[in-house]
């Protein structure tokens, strides 16, 4: 069968068009695997985690300061331990707690990024070290100027679904610069001196899909970003 030049041109244009669509789809998939991946709005792992920016200064606030996996030995090697540092802060109203602080009253939970479930969970923990203002007769007075700092250790038995301690620090995809790609720490502290348990979350994801996650062109992404509040 003989084809005219016009037919060859139409076939070539069709092939180029198909290849272009495949390429764009691949790029959109790669983008969706990164910073623009939406979180499930009903993620059960995050159901009771407050937004980090929400705080009534009339009430005490729990803040996560740091967490990581390291050796207790200054030279490295030996047993590895995962520790979490946090503080209890107050606003206008001082808080009086007693030693020992929160014995068996600390819970830790790590949620996988992008709503992929529970990575680690432990309950009934006690602070390993507590840095407080001078305590008198076992009473600790926490003020705006002198918050209470403490550290808790996550036991290896807390890990779920074949995760390792190092997984709790790694992003998905690897080496990401987006906080939404890292596991989320949810820390809860209960103590007789508190009216209600204090809950802190290292990052509260936005469950709304971004333009990048939807594969929108760069110009559209910029327009959507410009419309976002704040």
N, C-alpha and C positions, 0 to 999 in steps of 0.2 A: 504494500500500500504506500503510495507516494503522498507526502505531506507538503503543503506549501510553506513558504517562509513564515507566513502569518500564523500558521498552526504551530510551528516550532516555537515561535515567540510566545504564543499563549501558553503552551506547555511549560516553557521555561519560567514564565512569570508565575504560573501555578505552583511549581516546585519551590521557587524562591519564597513565595508566600507561606507555604506549609512549613518550610524550614524556619522562617522568621517566627511563626506562631509557636513552634516547638521550643525555640530558643527563649522566647519571652516567658513561656510557661515554666521552663527550667529555672530561669532567674527568679521568677515569682516564688517558686517552691523553695529555693535557697534562702530568699529573704524571709519567708514564713518560718523557716527553721531557726531563724535567729531572733533578733530583738523584737520583731513585730508579732510574735506568736501570742494569741490571746489566752487568757486564763479562763478556766471554767467558772462561771458566775456562782455555781452551786458547789464549788470544791469543798467537800466535807472536812478536809484537813485544815482549812482556814476559817471554818464557820464561826468560831468565837474569838477571832483575832481582831482587835480594834485597829482603826487606822492610826499610824504613828503620830500624825499631826493633831489628833483630837485629844485635848487635855483640859480639864476643868481645874484651874489652879487651887480650887478649894479642897481638892482631893489629892492624896499622894500619887505619885507616878513611878512606874517601874520602867527602866530604860536598859536595853542591852548595850554593852560597851564594846565587847570583843568576844570572839570565840575562835578556837583553833585547835589543831592537832599537833602535838609536839612531845619531845622527850623531856622528862624531868631532870635528866642529867645535863649539866652545862656543856659537856663534851659530846653530847649526842649519843645515840644508841640506847640500849636498854628498853624498858617498857615505854610504850607510847600512851599518851593520855589526851583526851579531848576535854578542854575546859571552856567555861563560859563565864565571862565577867559581866556584872550588871550593877545597877545602883537604884536605890529608892530615893526619890527626890520629892520635896514638898514645895508648896508655894507660900501663901501667906500664913497658913496654919501649921505650927510645929507638930511633929508626930512622936509619940513615946512608944517604943518597943522594948522588949525584954530579951535577955540572953537565956538560953541559946536561941538564936534567931531561926525561925521557920523550920524547926526540926521535923523532917519528914514531910515538909510542906511545899517542896519545889517540884514542878513538873516541867519537862522539856519535850518539845516536839519539833521535828524537822520535816518540812513539806517539800516535795520535789518541785522544781520549776515547771510552770505551765500546767499546773493542776494535775500532775501525774501521780499523785498519791503520797502516802506516808513513807518517809525514809527511815526515821528513827523516833522512838518515843520512850520516855522513862518517867515514872511517877514515884512519889515517896522519897525524893532525894533531900539531902540536907546540905547547906552551905559548907564548903571545906574551909573557907577563911572569910572573916568578916572584918572590914576596916570601918570603925565607927568613931564618932566623937567620944570623949571620955565617959565611960559608963559608971554610974553610981548606984550601988546596991542592985546591980543587974539591969538597971533601966538605961535605955539608949534614947537620947533626945535627938531627933533628926530635924534639922532646920534648913531653910533655903541656902544658908551659907555653908552648912556642914551636912551634905548628903551621906547616906550609908552605902558603902561599897561592899560587894561580896563576890565570891567565886563558887561555882558548882561544877562538879565533874560528871561527864556523861559516861555511864558504864558501857562496855562493848555489847552487853546483852540488849541494849536499847535498839540496836540496828535491826532493820526489817528488810525483807525481800532481797537478800543477798547484797545489800549495800555495805560499803566499807566506811571507816571513819574519814578517809580522804575524800570520798564522794560527797560528804557533807560540805566540803569547801569548793568543789569544782562546779564550773558552769556547763550548761548545755545550750548551744555548742561550746566547745572548749575555748578558753581564753577570751571570753566575751567581755565587752565593756558595758554591757547593759545589766543593771541590777536585777531585772526581771528574769534573767537566765540563770540565776543562782538559787540554791535552796533557801527557804525561808525558815528562820528560827522563831518559834513561839514559846515564850517563857512565862510560867505562871508561879506566883508565890502566894502561899496562904500562911497566915500567922495569927495567933490569938489577938495580937494588938491591932489588927486590921479589920475594918468593918466589913470588907469584902475582899476576895482574892484580887491581886494585881496581875495584869496580863500585859506583856510587851511583845511586840512583833518587829523583827528586823527590817521587814519590807512588806508593804501591802500592795499587791499587784492590782492593776486596773483590768477588769475582765472584758473591757470593750476592745474588739479587734481594731488594730491600727490600719492606716492606709497601706503601710508596707506589707502587713499580714495579708491584706486582700489583693496584693499584686498590683496596686495602683502605680501609674507612672510617677516619676519624681516630681513633676510639676503639681500633680494632684496631691501628693503627700505634703508638699509645702503649703498648699492651700488649706488642707485639713489641719495641719499643725498650727497654722496661724489662727484658726478658729477656736482652738482649745482654750478654755479659761485658764487664767493664771500663768 
